[in-house]
Amino acid sequence: CPDPRVFEANESLGRDMTSAAQPPAAAIMACHDCGLVHHVRALRAGDAAGCSRCGAVLYRHKRDSIDRALMLTLAALVLFVIANSFPFLTFKLEGRATTSTLMTGVIQLYADGIWPLALLVRALDPAAERAGTIANQFVEKASAILADVGPGDTVCLASGTRGPLELRNFHGADGRPVTFVNSGGTVQIRGDDGDYAGIEIEDSDHIRVTGAGAGGHCGADIAAGSQRCGISILGTARSLTGKVKTEHIRVDHVEMGNTSQSAVSIKDNSMGRGEWIEHDVVLDHNYLHDVKDEGMYIGSSDYATGDYHVLHGVRLGHNLVVRTGRDGLQVGSATRDCAIHDNVVTDTGRNGESSHRAGVMNNKGSVCDIHDNVISDTAGWGIYIQGNGSNDVYNNVVIRAGRAVSAGDDDGDGITVHDGSNTDGSVRVLNNTVVGARGDGIGWSNDVGSDNQIRNNIVVGSGGVDVDRDANVDIGANLTGAVSAVGFVDPSGDDFRLGSASPAVDAGRSLRSEGVVDDIDGTARPQGSAYDIGAYERSGG
């Protein structure tokens, strides 16, 4: 007896197909499971007919079947319109995003002259296949363009707003870098804390990233309100990074800021001492502002552990650095050929961290010459030296160092020299102007080196001593005391050039043998009978 739950009102009679003459085809049907033939009869809505032998369901009468089909068809039509109107794929490559709709693949295939395939794709309409076609086509075109980029080539970045840019595996040659330059106006790279960097450079060498293509009015020689850098990177966690054996790199005429970490980070902590030397890191004519941590963090600060690689050839010049949470410019492990010069650095150390608030930090392992910089309003030291020695620090103007410390606190020295990683190198502090440091004007605690010098410096208005004397340093021809006694042109307006009646004029010693042959403005020394004291050489009477 059939199951009444399956065979409601089922009165069909069945018999084996081999036993009798077949009734008309329209009136019978065979069970798809056992083959028993049944008469087909009309059912009430919701009923089902079943096989009297095996119990399999033969057919049903579904309720409102036509209405259901119509509603599903109308819903599919609405979804089809939406699917063809809104983007379903966003593909990012090299910082540029391309958004596609379902029709994009068809249109592109037609534009490329492959109209039969465009018709086929449109007729079949599989969204997943079209998505793959669009994405693969974008990759193939980009790869075809970038695969041939080599020494001496220039890649133009179109002006406008774009997402972060990743540069990987680009290789130029000496004198023939691969250059990435803005074209047609400013390239604005925007992102948020979730973006590792605005421009991320990996495993590349002999490359240049420059905003000098259009509007390259940028760097230390331009007032903050007048900066017009050709590339602007704002809002990402870091602005620019170089890692994974990146070297021989130059970055210039780029605005970087509003970061949650350092603006610039160039180092590779995966490479140990002796495994690799990073060569030639150059950053010039850039504008850095409103940075959470260091303005520039170059090389490892853990030189003393011996765990990380060193650098040969670092040049940081003509950069404007404003409002950083930690040090303005920090260079570590640069054991050869390093210079920090012609920068303007102001308002550093805003995070209040006692060990990270210098204007310029020559960190352990580094042998950087530091010259022709203007450094002002630092929370801690103006210039901090704790490298391997063999540094010349000259023609710098350091104003109001140590704003966050008490008067006389060594953490507020204008220029301070520590042993650090130094074993036998001398440090020479020459022809600097240091005004209003909260700690010592020039502090000294370096016990090694045979040619240490503090000469021809103006050091006035200090909260501690003007020049911290030490038996291991030769001190001479420095002008100390009150700011008012120096005869500056306009000290209240931070103009520390020398007036005609200044006692610093013609009062210094010749430092030509030490390599100091001009002043912070490039004026040759001496202009009179002898060197002037301080960063400026008076000229013109």
C-alpha positions as CSV (number, residue, x, y, z in Angstrom):
1,C,0.0,0.0,0.0
2,P,1.4,3.4,-1.0
3,D,2.6,5.8,1.7
4,P,-0.3,8.3,2.2
5,R,2.1,11.1,2.9
6,V,3.5,10.8,-0.6
7,F,0.5,9.7,-2.5
8,E,-2.3,12.0,-1.4
9,A,-5.5,11.2,-3.4
10,N,-3.5,9.0,-5.6
11,E,-5.8,6.6,-7.5
12,S,-3.5,5.6,-10.3
13,L,-3.2,2.0,-11.2
14,G,0.1,0.5,-12.4
15,R,1.3,-2.5,-14.2
16,D,4.5,-3.8,-15.7
17,M,5.4,-2.5,-19.2
18,T,5.9,-6.0,-20.5
19,S,2.5,-7.4,-19.6
20,A,-0.1,-5.7,-21.8
21,A,-0.8,-3.4,-24.7
22,Q,0.3,0.1,-24.2
23,P,-2.3,2.9,-23.6
24,P,-1.9,6.2,-25.6
25,A,1.3,8.0,-24.9
26,A,-0.4,11.1,-23.6
27,A,-2.2,9.2,-20.9
28,I,0.5,7.1,-19.4
29,M,4.0,7.5,-18.0
30,A,6.7,5.0,-16.8
31,C,8.2,5.2,-13.3
32,H,11.7,6.5,-13.8
33,D,13.0,4.2,-11.0
34,C,11.3,0.8,-11.6
35,G,9.7,1.2,-15.1
36,L,6.1,0.4,-14.0
37,V,3.6,2.2,-16.3
38,H,0.9,4.4,-14.8
39,H,-2.1,6.3,-16.1
40,V,-1.5,10.1,-15.8
41,R,-4.4,11.8,-14.1
42,A,-5.0,15.4,-13.0
43,L,-4.1,16.3,-9.4
44,R,-5.3,18.9,-7.0
45,A,-2.9,21.8,-6.2
46,G,-0.3,20.6,-3.8
47,D,-0.8,16.8,-4.5
48,A,1.8,14.4,-5.9
49,A,1.5,11.1,-7.7
50,G,3.7,8.2,-6.8
51,C,4.6,4.7,-8.1
52,S,2.5,2.0,-6.7
53,R,5.4,-0.5,-6.9
54,C,8.5,1.4,-5.6
55,G,7.0,4.5,-4.1
56,A,9.0,7.0,-6.2
57,V,7.4,10.4,-6.9
58,L,6.1,10.5,-10.5
59,Y,4.9,14.1,-10.8
60,R,3.5,17.0,-8.7
61,H,1.0,19.8,-9.0
62,K,2.9,22.8,-7.5
63,R,0.8,25.6,-6.1
64,D,1.0,29.0,-8.0
65,S,3.7,27.7,-10.3
66,I,3.1,30.3,-13.0
67,D,3.1,33.2,-10.5
68,R,6.3,31.9,-8.9
69,A,8.1,31.7,-12.3
70,L,7.0,35.2,-13.1
71,M,8.2,36.7,-9.8
72,L,11.6,35.0,-10.2
73,T,11.9,36.2,-13.7
74,L,11.1,39.8,-12.7
75,A,13.6,39.6,-9.7
76,A,16.3,38.3,-12.1
77,L,15.6,41.2,-14.5
78,V,16.1,43.7,-11.6
79,L,19.3,42.0,-10.5
80,F,20.6,41.9,-14.1
81,V,20.1,45.7,-14.4
82,I,21.9,46.3,-11.1
83,A,24.7,43.9,-12.0
84,N,25.3,45.7,-15.3
85,S,25.2,49.2,-13.7
86,F,27.5,48.9,-10.7
87,P,31.2,48.0,-10.5
88,F,31.9,44.4,-9.4
89,L,35.7,44.4,-9.7
90,T,38.4,46.8,-8.6
91,F,42.0,45.9,-9.7
92,K,45.0,47.7,-8.2
93,L,48.4,47.7,-9.8
94,E,51.3,50.0,-9.1
95,G,49.1,52.3,-7.1
96,R,46.5,52.9,-9.8
97,A,43.0,51.4,-9.4
98,T,40.8,50.3,-12.3
99,T,37.1,49.7,-11.5
100,S,35.1,47.5,-13.9
101,T,31.4,46.7,-14.6
102,L,30.1,43.6,-16.3
103,M,30.2,45.4,-19.7
104,T,33.9,46.5,-19.3
105,G,35.3,43.3,-20.6
106,V,33.0,43.3,-23.6
107,I,33.8,46.9,-24.5
108,Q,37.5,46.3,-24.2
109,L,37.5,43.2,-26.3
110,Y,35.5,45.1,-29.0
111,A,37.9,48.1,-28.8
112,D,40.8,45.7,-29.3
113,G,39.2,44.4,-32.5
114,I,38.2,41.0,-31.1
115,W,34.5,41.6,-31.7
116,P,33.4,38.0,-32.3
117,L,34.8,37.1,-28.8
118,A,33.1,40.2,-27.4
119,L,29.7,39.0,-28.8
120,L,30.4,35.5,-27.4
121,V,31.3,36.7,-23.9
122,R,28.2,39.0,-23.9
123,A,26.0,36.2,-25.0
124,L,27.3,33.7,-22.4
125,D,27.5,36.4,-19.8
126,P,29.5,34.5,-17.1
127,A,30.5,37.2,-14.6
128,A,33.4,35.3,-13.2
129,E,35.0,34.7,-16.6
130,R,34.6,38.4,-17.5
131,A,36.2,39.4,-14.2
132,G,39.2,37.2,-15.0
133,T,39.4,38.6,-18.5
134,I,39.5,42.2,-17.3
135,A,42.0,41.5,-14.5
136,N,44.3,39.5,-16.7
137,Q,44.1,42.0,-19.5
138,F,45.1,44.8,-17.1
139,V,48.0,42.7,-15.7
140,E,49.2,41.7,-19.2
141,K,49.2,45.3,-20.4
142,A,50.9,46.7,-17.3
143,S,53.5,43.9,-17.4
144,A,54.1,44.4,-21.1
145,I,54.9,48.1,-20.4
146,L,56.9,47.7,-17.2
147,A,58.8,44.5,-18.2
148,D,60.9,46.5,-20.6
149,V,61.9,49.2,-18.1
150,G,65.6,49.3,-17.6
151,P,68.6,51.5,-17.1
152,G,68.1,55.1,-18.2
153,D,64.3,54.7,-18.7
154,T,61.7,57.2,-17.3
155,V,58.3,56.1,-16.1
156,C,55.8,59.1,-16.0
157,L,53.2,59.2,-13.2
158,A,50.1,60.9,-14.4
159,S,48.9,63.9,-12.3
160,G,45.9,63.4,-10.1
161,T,44.9,61.5,-6.9
162,R,45.8,57.8,-6.6
163,G,46.4,55.1,-4.0
164,P,49.7,53.9,-2.7
165,L,52.4,52.9,-5.2
166,E,54.6,49.8,-4.9
167,L,57.9,49.6,-6.8
168,R,59.5,46.2,-6.9
169,N,62.4,44.7,-8.8
170,F,63.5,47.7,-10.8
171,H,67.1,47.9,-11.7
172,G,69.0,50.8,-13.3
173,A,72.7,51.2,-13.6
174,D,75.4,53.7,-12.5
175,G,74.6,57.1,-14.1
176,R,71.5,55.5,-15.7
177,P,68.8,55.2,-13.1
178,V,65.2,54.2,-13.6
179,T,63.3,57.4,-13.0
180,F,59.7,57.7,-11.7
181,V,58.6,61.3,-12.3
182,N,55.3,63.2,-12.0
183,S,53.8,64.3,-15.3
184,G,51.3,67.1,-16.1
185,G,51.0,68.4,-12.5
186,T,51.1,67.1,-9.0
187,V,50.7,63.4,-8.2
188,Q,48.7,63.1,-5.0
189,I,49.1,59.8,-3.2
190,R,46.6,59.4,-0.5
191,G,45.9,56.5,2.0
192,D,45.3,55.7,5.6
193,D,47.0,53.9,8.6
194,G,46.3,50.6,6.9
195,D,48.6,51.4,4.0
196,Y,52.2,50.4,4.9
197,A,53.6,53.2,2.8
198,G,52.6,55.7,0.2
199,I,55.6,54.6,-2.0
200,E,57.0,51.2,-1.0
201,I,60.3,50.3,-2.8
202,E,61.6,46.8,-2.6
203,D,64.5,44.8,-4.1
204,S,65.4,47.7,-6.4
205,D,68.6,49.7,-7.2
206,H,69.7,52.7,-9.2
207,I,66.2,54.3,-9.1
208,R,65.0,57.9,-8.6
209,V,61.6,59.0,-7.5
210,T,61.2,62.7,-8.2
211,G,58.5,65.4,-8.1
212,A,60.6,67.7,-10.3
213,G,58.6,66.9,-13.4
214,A,56.1,69.7,-12.9
215,G,55.8,72.1,-9.9
216,G,59.0,71.0,-8.3
217,H,59.1,74.0,-5.9
218,C,60.1,72.1,-2.8
219,G,62.5,71.8,0.1
220,A,64.5,73.8,2.6
221,D,64.9,76.9,0.3
222,I,61.2,77.4,0.2
223,A,58.9,78.6,3.0
224,A,56.5,76.0,4.3
225,G,53.4,77.9,3.0
226,S,54.9,78.1,-0.5
227,Q,55.8,74.5,-1.0
228,R,54.8,73.1,-4.4
229,C,56.2,69.6,-4.6
230,G,55.5,67.5,-7.7
231,I,54.6,64.4,-5.7
232,S,52.6,64.6,-2.4
233,I,52.2,61.6,-0.1
234,L,49.8,62.2,2.8
235,G,47.9,60.0,5.3
236,T,49.7,56.6,5.0
237,A,51.4,54.9,7.9
238,R,54.8,55.8,6.4
239,S,55.3,58.0,3.4
240,L,58.2,56.3,1.7
241,T,60.1,53.1,2.5
242,G,63.1,51.3,1.0
243,K,63.7,47.7,2.0
244,V,64.7,44.2,0.8
245,K,68.1,45.2,-0.6
246,T,67.1,48.5,-2.0
247,E,70.1,50.8,-2.7
248,H,71.4,53.5,-5.1
249,I,68.2,55.4,-4.5
250,R,67.4,59.1,-4.8
251,V,64.1,60.7,-3.7
252,D,63.6,64.4,-4.3
253,H,60.9,67.1,-4.6
254,V,58.4,65.0,-2.6
255,E,56.0,66.2,0.1
256,M,55.5,63.6,2.9
257,G,53.4,63.9,6.0
258,N,50.4,63.2,8.2
259,T,51.9,59.8,9.0
260,S,51.3,57.4,11.9
261,Q,55.0,56.3,11.9
262,S,58.2,57.7,10.3
263,A,57.8,59.6,7.1
264,V,60.9,58.0,5.5
265,S,62.3,54.6,6.5
266,I,65.1,53.2,4.5
267,K,66.8,50.1,6.0
268,D,66.7,46.3,5.7
269,N,66.7,44.6,9.0
270,S,66.7,41.2,7.3
271,M,70.3,41.6,6.2
272,G,73.0,40.9,8.8
273,R,76.4,42.6,9.2
274,G,78.7,41.3,6.5
275,E,75.9,40.0,4.3
276,W,75.2,43.2,2.4
277,I,76.2,46.9,2.3
278,E,73.6,49.4,1.4
279,H,75.0,52.0,-1.0
280,D,74.0,55.5,-1.9
281,V,70.8,56.7,-0.2
282,V,70.1,60.3,-1.3
283,L,67.1,62.4,-0.2
284,D,67.1,66.0,-1.2
285,H,64.7,69.0,-1.7
286,N,61.8,67.2,0.1
287,Y,59.1,68.7,2.5
288,L,58.3,66.6,5.5
289,H,55.7,67.7,8.0
290,D,53.3,66.5,10.7
291,V,55.1,63.2,11.2
292,K,54.2,60.9,14.1
293,D,57.7,59.5,14.6
294,E,61.1,60.3,12.9
295,G,61.1,62.5,9.9
296,M,63.7,60.4,8.2
297,Y,64.9,57.1,9.7
298,I,67.9,55.9,7.7
299,G,69.8,52.7,8.6
300,S,69.7,50.7,11.8
301,S,70.1,52.3,15.2
302,D,71.2,49.0,16.6
303,Y,74.8,49.2,15.2
304,A,76.4,48.1,18.5
305,T,74.7,44.7,18.4
306,G,76.4,43.8,15.1
307,D,73.2,42.3,13.8
308,Y,72.4,44.6,10.9
309,H,74.0,45.8,7.7
310,V,75.8,49.1,7.3
311,L,75.5,51.9,4.7
312,H,78.1,53.6,2.6
313,G,77.0,56.8,1.0
314,V,74.1,58.8,2.6
315,R,73.2,62.3,1.6
316,L,70.3,64.2,3.2
317,G,70.3,67.7,1.9
318,H,68.0,70.7,1.3
319,N,65.0,69.1,3.1
320,L,62.4,71.1,5.1
321,V,61.4,69.1,8.2
322,V,58.6,70.5,10.3
323,R,56.7,69.0,13.3
324,T,57.9,65.5,14.0
325,G,57.1,63.3,17.0
326,R,60.7,62.0,17.3
327,D,64.0,63.0,15.8
328,G,63.8,65.2,12.7
329,L,66.6,63.4,10.8
330,Q,68.2,60.2,12.1
331,V,71.0,58.2,10.5
332,G,72.4,55.0,12.0
333,S,75.1,52.5,10.8
334,A,76.3,54.8,8.0
335,T,80.0,53.9,8.5
336,R,81.3,55.7,5.4
337,D,80.6,58.8,3.2
338,C,77.7,60.4,5.0
339,A,76.6,64.0,5.0
340,I,73.6,65.8,6.5
341,H,73.6,69.3,5.0
342,D,71.6,72.4,4.1
343,N,68.4,71.2,5.8
344,V,65.9,73.2,7.8
345,V,64.6,71.3,10.8
346,T,62.1,72.7,13.3
347,D,59.8,71.6,16.1
348,T,60.9,68.1,16.7
349,G,60.3,65.7,19.6
350,R,56.6,66.5,20.0
351,N,55.9,63.0,21.4
352,G,57.7,63.8,24.6
353,E,60.0,60.7,24.5
354,S,63.2,61.6,26.2
355,S,65.5,59.6,23.9
356,H,63.9,60.6,20.6
357,R,63.7,64.4,20.4
358,A,66.8,65.6,18.5
359,G,66.8,67.8,15.5
360,V,69.6,65.8,13.9
361,M,70.7,62.4,15.3
362,N,74.0,61.0,14.2
363,N,73.3,57.5,15.7
364,K,75.7,54.8,16.6
365,G,77.9,53.6,13.8
366,S,77.5,56.7,11.7
367,V,80.3,59.1,10.6
368,C,78.2,61.9,9.1
369,D,79.5,65.4,8.4
370,I,76.7,67.7,9.6
371,H,76.9,71.2,8.1
372,D,75.0,74.2,6.8
373,N,71.7,73.2,8.6
374,V,69.3,75.5,10.5
375,I,67.8,73.7,13.4
376,S,65.3,75.3,15.8
377,D,62.8,74.7,18.6
378,T,63.7,71.1,19.3
379,A,62.3,69.4,22.4
380,G,65.7,68.0,23.1
381,W,69.1,68.3,21.6
382,G,69.7,70.3,18.4
383,I,72.5,68.0,17.1
384,Y,73.3,64.7,18.8
385,I,76.6,62.9,18.0
386,Q,77.1,59.3,19.2
387,G,78.6,57.5,16.2
388,N,82.0,56.2,15.3
389,G,83.7,59.6,15.3
390,S,85.5,61.3,12.4
391,N,82.7,63.8,12.1
392,D,82.9,67.4,11.2
393,V,80.1,69.6,12.5
394,Y,80.3,73.1,11.0
395,N,78.3,76.1,9.7
396,N,75.1,75.1,11.5
397,V,72.7,77.5,13.2
398,V,71.0,75.9,16.3
399,I,68.3,78.0,17.9
400,R,66.3,77.3,21.1
401,A,67.2,73.6,21.6
402,G,65.7,71.8,24.6
403,R,62.4,73.6,24.8
404,A,60.9,70.6,26.8
405,V,63.6,70.4,29.4
406,S,64.7,72.4,32.4
407,A,67.4,75.0,32.3
408,G,70.8,73.3,32.5
409,D,69.6,69.8,31.6
410,D,72.0,68.1,29.3
411,D,69.1,66.7,27.3
412,G,68.7,70.2,26.0
413,D,72.2,70.8,24.6
414,G,72.5,72.7,21.4
415,I,75.2,70.4,20.1
416,T,76.3,67.4,22.2
417,V,79.0,64.8,21.5
418,H,79.0,61.4,23.2
419,D,81.3,58.4,23.0
420,G,78.5,56.2,21.6
421,S,80.1,53.6,19.3
422,N,83.3,55.7,18.9
423,T,86.6,53.9,19.5
424,D,89.2,56.2,18.1
425,G,87.6,58.9,15.9
426,S,87.9,62.6,16.4
427,V,85.0,65.0,16.3
428,R,85.4,68.7,15.2
429,V,82.8,71.3,16.0
430,L,83.6,74.4,13.9
431,N,82.0,77.7,13.0
432,N,78.5,77.0,14.4
433,T,76.1,79.5,15.9
434,V,74.2,78.2,18.9
435,V,71.7,80.5,20.5
436,G,69.4,79.9,23.5
437,A,69.9,76.2,24.3
438,R,68.2,75.2,27.5
439,G,71.1,72.9,28.3
440,D,74.8,73.5,27.5
441,G,75.4,75.3,24.2
442,I,78.0,72.7,23.2
443,G,78.1,69.6,25.5
444,W,81.0,67.1,25.4
445,S,81.5,63.6,26.8
446,N,83.7,61.9,24.2
447,D,86.9,60.5,25.7
448,V,88.5,59.2,22.5
449,G,90.1,60.7,19.4
450,S,93.3,62.7,19.1
451,D,92.1,65.7,17.1
452,N,88.9,66.8,18.8
453,Q,88.2,70.5,18.3
454,I,85.6,73.2,19.4
455,R,86.6,76.3,17.4
456,N,85.2,79.5,16.0
457,N,81.7,78.9,17.4
458,I,79.2,81.6,18.7
459,V,77.5,80.0,21.7
460,V,75.3,82.4,23.7
461,G,72.2,82.5,25.9
462,S,72.6,78.9,27.2
463,G,70.7,77.5,30.1
464,G,73.8,75.6,31.2
465,V,77.4,76.4,30.3
466,D,78.0,77.8,26.8
467,V,80.9,75.4,26.1
468,D,81.4,72.3,28.2
469,R,85.2,72.0,28.5
470,D,86.9,68.6,28.5
471,A,90.6,67.7,28.7
472,N,90.3,65.7,25.5
473,V,89.2,68.5,23.2
474,D,91.0,71.6,21.9
475,I,88.9,74.7,22.5
476,G,89.6,78.1,21.0
477,A,88.3,81.3,19.4
478,N,84.7,80.8,20.6
479,L,82.4,83.7,21.4
480,T,80.2,83.1,24.4
481,G,78.0,85.2,26.8
482,A,74.9,87.2,26.2
483,V,73.0,87.2,23.0
484,S,72.9,91.0,23.0
485,A,76.7,91.3,23.0
486,V,77.2,89.5,19.7
487,G,75.9,92.2,17.4
488,F,73.5,90.0,15.3
489,V,71.5,91.7,12.6
490,D,68.1,90.8,14.1
491,P,68.1,88.1,16.8
492,S,64.4,88.6,17.7
493,G,63.6,87.7,14.1
494,D,66.1,84.8,14.1
495,D,68.5,86.6,11.8
496,F,71.9,85.7,13.2
497,R,74.0,87.2,10.5
498,L,76.7,89.5,11.8
499,G,76.4,93.3,12.0
500,S,79.3,95.5,11.0
501,A,80.2,96.1,14.7
502,S,80.0,92.5,15.8
503,P,83.0,91.3,17.9
504,A,82.8,88.0,15.9
505,V,84.0,89.7,12.7
506,D,87.6,88.7,11.8
507,A,88.1,87.1,15.2
508,G,88.3,83.5,14.2
509,R,91.2,81.2,13.3
510,S,91.7,79.8,9.8
511,L,90.1,76.4,9.4
512,R,91.1,75.9,5.8
513,S,93.1,72.8,6.6
514,E,90.0,71.4,8.3
515,G,88.0,71.9,5.1
516,V,85.8,74.9,6.2
517,V,86.3,77.3,3.3
518,D,82.9,79.0,3.1
519,D,79.9,79.9,5.4
520,I,76.3,78.6,5.6
521,D,75.3,80.8,2.6
522,G,78.2,79.7,0.5
523,T,80.2,83.0,1.1
524,A,83.9,82.3,0.9
525,R,86.0,82.6,4.0
526,P,87.6,84.9,5.0
527,Q,86.0,88.1,3.7
528,G,88.2,90.2,5.8
529,S,91.6,89.8,7.5
530,A,90.6,86.6,9.2
531,Y,87.8,84.1,9.6
532,D,84.6,85.4,11.3
533,I,83.3,83.4,14.2
534,G,80.0,81.6,13.8
535,A,78.0,80.2,10.9
536,Y,77.9,83.4,8.9
537,E,80.8,85.3,7.3
538,R,80.1,89.0,7.0
539,S,80.5,90.5,3.6
540,G,79.8,93.9,2.0
541,G,81.4,96.2,4.7
